[in-house]
Amino acid sequence: MEEEILSGVGKKTRIGFQKGAISEKELLKIYTHNKREADKIHLFGMKYNDLRNLYRESHNPILKSRIEKLFTEKDEKDRKSCDQNKTSLQKLKELEENALGIGLKRVLHIIRKINISPSDKNFLILSTLIEAEYANLCAKRNKKKTRQCYDRKSYLLEKAAYFAKNSDWKYGYNNSTWKNASYIIFFYLPDGEQLSWHTKDFTIYQRFPYLDVEWDGKICSTMSKLLSYLESTYSHLLQNSVAA
């Protein structure tokens, strides 16, 4: 008998089969029942506490095995996320001191003051995404305002998506995320550079189109990409503002 089937039934059933007290037909019947029951339960997007409660209450070895796998994946994602957050905070510190030679807070002050035509969607999207990423980075530093910062990030990403409608900007979402988040939001700068943010918002499909792309693997690079494009495209506006 295949190991997959033996591990897909309870201990008593398995031992009973091995002792000859349960027939192969009855064993397969129990395994098929367990698999069908497990297949009906969608684990994607379930909260950790809900998964833990389901694991405790279930007697289905197939379902419990799938939940155990999710727990293992979550632990690995948590480790990677923690490492990335440390890198993000170091990056934020460096940007606040040196971004574009004037520091990130000064850059933010300038783009908020620039008087540009509402018809320039390019700048509207770009400046909104810079604000969104700043909120994202600040959420990792200020634990007391984490929720507030993430809410602001979500609001600004939705605002950027609204501006990006009927524009040349490519944007959308999918679920190819390696962190403990359900979805990943993508924007592509006009120069082709990819930007990404994670989200747990299950209603994201209502505001973003599905985008079948893969993450470019560039860790903690979103703000640097945004500022690089800002400098290359709007250097004249930055220079005028600094001079003023």
C-alpha positions in Angstrom: 0.0 0.0 0.0 1.3 3.5 -0.9 2.6 5.6 1.9 0.4 8.5 0.9 -2.7 6.5 1.5 -1.4 5.0 4.8 -0.6 8.5 6.1 -4.0 9.8 4.9 -5.9 7.7 7.4 -6.0 7.7 11.2 -3.5 5.7 13.4 -6.1 3.1 14.5 -7.2 2.5 10.9 -3.6 2.2 9.7 -2.7 -0.3 12.4 -5.9 -2.2 11.8 -5.1 -2.6 8.2 -1.5 -3.7 8.9 -2.9 -6.3 11.4 -5.4 -7.5 8.8 -8.5 -6.4 10.7 -9.4 -3.8 8.1 -9.6 -4.6 4.4 -7.8 -2.7 1.6 -11.2 -1.7 0.2 -12.3 -0.2 3.6 -8.9 1.5 3.9 -9.3 3.2 0.5 -12.8 4.2 1.4 -11.6 6.0 4.5 -8.7 7.6 2.7 -11.0 8.8 -0.1 -13.4 10.3 2.4 -10.6 12.2 4.2 -9.2 13.5 1.0 -12.6 14.8 -0.2 -13.2 16.4 3.1 -9.8 18.1 3.1 -10.2 19.3 -0.5 -13.4 21.1 0.3 -11.7 23.3 2.9 -9.9 26.3 1.4 -6.9 27.2 3.6 -5.7 30.1 1.5 -5.9 33.4 3.3 -7.0 31.9 6.6 -5.7 33.7 9.7 -3.2 31.9 11.9 -5.5 31.5 14.8 -8.2 30.1 12.6 -5.8 27.6 11.2 -4.6 26.6 14.7 -8.2 26.1 15.9 -9.0 24.0 12.8 -5.9 21.9 13.3 -6.8 21.2 16.9 -10.4 20.3 16.1 -9.8 18.2 13.0 -9.2 14.4 13.1 -8.5 14.4 9.4 -4.8 13.5 8.9 -4.7 14.9 5.3 -6.0 18.2 6.4 -3.8 18.4 9.5 -0.7 17.6 7.3 -1.6 20.5 4.9 -2.0 22.8 7.9 1.4 21.7 9.3 2.9 22.6 5.9 1.4 26.1 6.0 2.8 26.6 9.6 6.3 25.6 8.3 5.9 28.0 5.4 4.7 30.7 7.7 7.7 30.3 10.0 10.1 30.6 7.0 8.3 33.6 5.6 8.4 35.3 9.1 12.1 34.8 9.2 12.6 36.3 5.7 10.2 39.1 6.5 12.1 40.0 9.7 15.4 40.1 7.8 13.9 42.2 5.1 12.4 44.6 7.6 15.8 45.2 9.2 17.3 45.9 5.8 14.3 48.3 5.0 14.9 50.3 8.3 18.6 50.6 7.5 17.7 51.8 4.0 15.2 54.3 5.4 17.9 55.7 7.7 20.3 56.1 4.8 17.7 57.7 2.5 16.6 60.2 5.2 20.2 61.4 5.4 21.3 61.2 1.7 18.4 60.8 -0.8 19.2 62.8 -3.9 21.8 64.6 -1.9 19.3 66.5 0.2 17.6 63.8 2.3 14.3 62.0 1.9 12.2 64.4 4.1 13.4 67.3 2.0 12.5 65.5 -1.2 9.1 64.8 0.2 8.7 68.4 1.2 9.6 69.5 -2.4 7.3 67.1 -4.2 4.4 68.2 -2.0 5.0 71.8 -2.9 5.6 71.4 -6.6 2.7 73.0 -8.5 2.2 70.8 -11.5 -0.7 70.4 -13.9 -3.3 67.8 -12.9 -3.1 66.5 -16.5 0.5 65.3 -15.8 -0.6 61.9 -14.5 3.0 60.7 -14.6 4.0 63.0 -11.7 0.7 62.4 -9.9 1.3 58.7 -9.9 5.0 59.0 -9.1 4.6 61.3 -6.2 1.7 59.3 -4.7 3.8 56.1 -4.9 6.7 57.8 -3.2 4.4 58.8 -0.4 3.0 55.3 -0.2 6.4 53.8 0.1 7.4 56.3 2.8 4.3 55.2 4.8 5.3 51.6 4.2 8.8 52.1 5.5 7.6 54.2 8.5 5.2 51.4 9.5 8.2 49.1 10.1 9.9 51.7 12.4 7.1 53.1 14.5 5.3 50.2 16.2 2.7 52.5 17.9 1.6 53.8 14.5 2.1 50.6 12.4 -1.6 50.2 11.6 -2.0 53.9 10.8 1.0 53.9 8.5 -0.2 50.7 6.7 -3.7 52.2 6.3 -2.1 55.3 4.7 0.0 53.1 2.4 -3.1 51.2 1.2 -5.1 54.4 0.7 -2.2 55.9 -1.4 -1.7 52.8 -3.5 -5.4 52.8 -4.3 -5.1 56.5 -5.2 -2.2 55.8 -7.5 -4.2 53.0 -9.2 -7.0 55.5 -9.8 -4.6 58.0 -11.4 -3.1 55.1 -13.5 -6.4 54.2 -15.2 -6.3 55.0 -18.8 -2.6 55.9 -18.6 0.6 54.2 -19.9 1.4 52.8 -16.4 1.3 49.1 -16.0 -0.1 48.0 -12.6 -2.1 45.2 -10.9 -2.0 42.5 -8.3 -1.5 38.7 -7.9 -0.9 36.2 -5.2 2.7 35.2 -6.0 3.9 36.5 -2.6 6.7 34.9 -0.5 5.8 36.9 2.6 3.0 36.4 5.1 0.6 38.5 3.0 -2.1 37.3 0.7 -1.4 39.4 -2.4 1.3 41.6 -3.9 0.6 44.9 -5.7 2.7 45.8 -8.7 3.4 49.1 -10.5 5.8 49.5 -13.3 7.7 52.8 -13.8 7.7 54.1 -17.4 11.4 53.0 -17.6 10.3 49.4 -16.9 11.5 49.1 -13.3 9.1 47.1 -11.2 7.7 48.3 -7.9 5.9 46.1 -5.4 4.0 46.1 -2.1 2.4 43.3 -0.1 -1.1 43.4 1.2 -3.6 41.3 3.1 -6.6 43.0 1.6 -8.9 40.4 0.2 -10.9 43.0 -1.7 -7.9 44.1 -3.7 -9.4 42.6 -6.9 -12.1 45.3 -6.8 -9.6 48.1 -7.4 -6.7 46.5 -9.2 -6.6 44.3 -12.3 -4.9 40.9 -12.1 -1.4 41.0 -13.4 0.5 37.8 -14.3 4.0 38.8 -13.4 6.8 37.6 -11.1 8.6 39.6 -8.5 12.0 40.8 -9.8 13.8 39.7 -6.6 15.3 43.1 -5.8 14.9 43.4 -2.0 14.2 46.8 -0.4 14.6 48.7 -3.7 11.2 50.3 -4.2 12.1 53.8 -2.8 15.4 53.9 -4.5 13.8 53.1 -7.9 11.2 55.8 -7.3 13.7 58.4 -6.4 16.0 57.5 -9.3 13.1 57.9 -11.7 12.1 61.2 -10.0 15.6 62.5 -10.4 16.0 61.5 -14.1 12.6 62.8 -15.1 11.9 65.8 -12.9 15.4 67.0 -12.1 14.6 70.5 -13.4 11.7 70.8 -10.9 13.8 69.6 -8.0 16.6 72.0 -8.9 14.3 74.9 -9.1 12.7 74.0 -5.7 16.1 73.5 -4.0 17.3 76.9 -5.4 14.2 78.6 -4.2 
